[in-house]
Each structure stands twice: as structure tokens, then as C-alpha cells.
Amino acid sequence: MARERLQKLIAAAGLCSRRNAEVWLRSGQVLVNGSVAQLGDRADPDLDQINVQGKPLAKRPDPLLILLNKPAGVVCSCHDPEGRTTVLDLLPDDLSQGQGLHPVGRLDAESRGALLLSNQGDITLKLTHPRYGHHKTYLVWLRGEVRRTQLEQWARGVELDGQASQPVQVSIQQTRPNATCLELVMGEGRNRQIRRTAALLGYTVLDLQRLAIGPIGLGELPEGRWRRLDRQEWRLLAQAPN
């Protein structure tokens, strides 16, 4: 295979992010053919002997892209210092260990629904780049009755962190005596954006579920379960939305 930057090879092997790999390179923890590598160096893992922190660099795992129906209470992280259940804990050992899987984007611990995981840094970068910002679809239960004026305000976008959020497609799906269910279709995903917007408008989120990421929906996938995406789904996700 062609020679590639070492931080890319290390990240692709699932050892860490590219940023952490750059730290290891700067601190002299990466050797290529016995010599200390520098940031910016390239290597061919099929021809060169690459050691990272004293261990040979493992072969790049087979490409994986997985859709997980994340339950509430599960953390979108590969490791959690507080010992909470992570998304990798929901996968079998042959996938969660040694494959380099990591979440593509985030879904806060209290929320549930569609989450992608991959072991390919290039795929993750493409799917999280603004150009490929596929719309995401959510069902959100709020406490109380949502007035039309507030629905219109949410649709226009509210100010968060001093910057206006993008317009949102929002519609009422169901009502109960003390709760309202909204469907939201959003093109951006700031940190806890739905919960923060609801709070600004005076509402408490009772339940937040992501139904779809672009063209990839949960369908009949049970909560806590996962499935591999096929090549056609990979291609759909790799296309920038119109």
C-alpha cells in the first residue's frame, strides 16, 4: 500500500485519535525501522516496522460501519473514567476489542436512538464534516403543552452561545394531557442543542430519541442492538446532501 502519515496509520489501527498520535510522535514514542519518527513522517505498514509505545503497530482492521440503537444511560465514549456503560460495552468482544471502533458524532448519555460507530478515521472525518452534515431526525417528548408561537420560534432557530442556530423542521406528532411529542429534523448538532433549546423556551425534555442519521434510520432495530451497514448504505452516507 502507499506510504501514509504515521498519525493516520496509528489512528486507523484504533490506538487513539490522530491528535493523540501527533502527541506521541512529538514525544518520541513512535519508531519506524528502529529510528525515532517525527511528526509528518510517512510509512508503509506492509514494508516498514512501526512501533508505538514499545509495541508493534497492529494491522489495520477491516473497515466497519455499525448502526447502534443506543439506550438511555449509555455513554458515547470508548472508555469512561467513572465506570459507566459505554457504547462499546453493547458490542460483542470481537468488535469492541482490537477493532478500533469509535462513535461517529455524539448522543448525550440521557438520550437514546441512532448512533454510528466506525473504525475508519477518513469515514468519521467525512461524516462529521459540515459539507456532509446529513440531517438528523428526532422524536422529543416535552413536559406540558407547546404553544404555536414557541413552535415557530424553535423552527426559526434560537440563539445559543451568542450565535443563532440554524432553522429546524419541527412538527407536533402527539399530545397528552401533560406532554407533547415533537419531531425535529436538524442540519446541525451543537452540544445538547435540543435540550438547551427546550430549556430556553421554558420546557423540560422527558425523552429524546434519534430516529435517523441522514438516510439511515433505526427501522425495526431493537434498543440496545446493532447491525452492520452494507456498502449501499456506506455510499449513501458518503454523499453530501443536496
N, C-alpha and C positions, 0 to 999 in steps of 0.2 A: 504494500500500500504506500501512498505518498507520505512524505515527511510532513508532520504536523507540529504545531506548537505544543510544548510539553504541558502547559496548563490545560489545554484542550484534551490531551490524551489522559491526563490524571483525572479530570472531571468525568470524562466518558467512561473510565473504569469504575466510577462510582465511589471514589475515595473521598471526594469533597467537591465543593464548588470551584469554579475557575478562580474566583477571588482568593479562596484559601490556598489553592495550588500556587498562585503567584507569591503568597507569603512564604510558602515552603521553599520556592525557588530562590527568593531573596535571602533566605536564612541558610542556604546551602544544604538543604535536606534532600535534594534530588541529584542523583548521579546518572550519567549516561556513559556507558562503557568505561566505568571506573573513575571518570572525571566529574567534578562538581559542575552542574549545569547552571546557566544563567537565564534570567528572565528574557524571553524572546527566542531562546534556542528551540530548534526543531529536532524531531527524531522519528524514526520508523520503527514501531514496536515489533515488526516482523524481522528486522535486521539488527536493531540496537538493543543492548541490555540496559534497561531502565530500572533504577532502584529508587524507591520513595520511602524515606524514613527507615532505611535499612532493610527494606523488603522489596523483592522483585515486583514490578508492576504487573498485575494480573491482566490476562487477555480481555479485550473489550467484550462485554456480554452481548448476546443477541439483542437487537432492538426490540423494545417493549413499549406499548402504549395501552394503558389499562383504564377502564372506567369503573369507579368505585361509587357505590351508594353509601355515603358516609353517615353514620348515625350521629345524633347529638351527643356531646360529651367526649368525642374523639378529637385529638389534636392533629392538625395538619402539619406534621413535622416527622422527620426520620427518627429523632431522639427527643426525649423530654426529660429535662433535669428534675422535674417534680414527680416523675414516675407515672404520669398519666398515660392512658392508652393512646397510641399513635395510629395513624392510618396504616403504617406498615405492619402493625400487630394484627390487622384484619386479614393479612395475606398469608398463604402457606409459606413455610420456611424456605422452599426452593425459590420463591420470588422475593421474599423480604430480606434474604441474606445473600450477599455477594452479587446481586444483580444491579445495584446502583440505582434502584428506583427512588424517585423523589416526587413530591407533589408539584403539579404544574399550576401555579397560582395558589390561591388560598381560599379557605372557607372557615370562618371562625368556629371555635370549639362548640359553641352553643347551637350552631346551625347544622343542617343536615342536607343530604342530597348529592348531586352530581359533582364528582371531583376526578380530574385526570391525574394519572401518575405515569412517569416515563423515566427511562434511563439514558435518554439521548439529549445531551445539552443543546444541540442545534434545534431539535424539535421544541424543547422548552423555550428557548430564546424566541423562536418564531411565533409560538402560540401566545407568548406574553408581550410581544412587540405591539405597539399601538396600531400599526398597519394591519395586523391580523387580529385585531380586537373583536372577535366574534361576540355578538350579542348573547347575553345570558338571561335565562328565564327563571323567575322565582315565583313561588306562592308564599304569601306573608299574611299571617293572622295577626290583627291588631286588636287590642282591647278597646271596646267602645264603638260608636258609630262614626264613620268617616264622612265628613261634610264635603259637598261638591267643591266648595271653594278651596279646601285643603287638598283635594284630589287634583285640582287644576294647578295648584301651586307645586305639588310634587312633580307633576308632569312637566312643568316648565323647567324645573331644576332649582335647588336651593343652594345657598352659599355655605360651603364647608371649608374651614381653614382659610378663609379670606378669598376663596375662589369659587365662582359659580359652577355647579355641577351640570353635566350635560342633560338635555331633555330625556325624559323617561316615558315609555309607553306604560300606562297604568290603567287598570280597569277593575271594577268590583266583580268578584266571582261568586261570593256567597255572603249572606249576613245571618247573624244570630242575635238574640236579644242583647248580648253584651259584647259582641265581637264582630269584626268584619274581615273577610278574606280578600286580599288584593292579588292580582297577577301583575308582575313587573317585568318589563323587558328592557335591559340596560346595556349600553355600549361601553361603559367604563365601570371600574370596580375599585374604588378607593377603600381604604381600611374601614371596615364596619360601616360602609356607606348607608346601607338600608336602615340599620338600627339608629344611626346618628340622625338621618333624615326624619325618621319617625319621631324621635325624641324632640327634634326642633319643632315639629308640627303638633306636639303635645300627646303623642301616642306611645304605648308600650308594646313591643313586639312579643307576642305569645308563642309564635312558631315561625321559623324561617326555613324554607326548603328550596334548594336549587333544582329545577326540573331538567334544565338542558344547558349545554355549552355549545353555542352555535347550532350546527345541525345534529349534534349528538345528544339524544335525550335518554332519560332513565328507562323509559318503556316499562317493562314488567320486572326489571331488576329489583330483587328484594333489598330492603335496607340491611346494610352490613355485608352485602355480597358484591362481587366484582366480575368483570368479564374483559377479555382481550378485545381490542378494536381490530377490525380487519383492515386490509390495505385500502379498500374503497373509503372507509371512514378516515383513515390517515390522510388520503388525498383531499377529502372534503375539508378537513381541518387546516390543511396546508394552504388552502386557497383563501386569499384575502376577500372578505365580504364586500359586496357591491355597495 
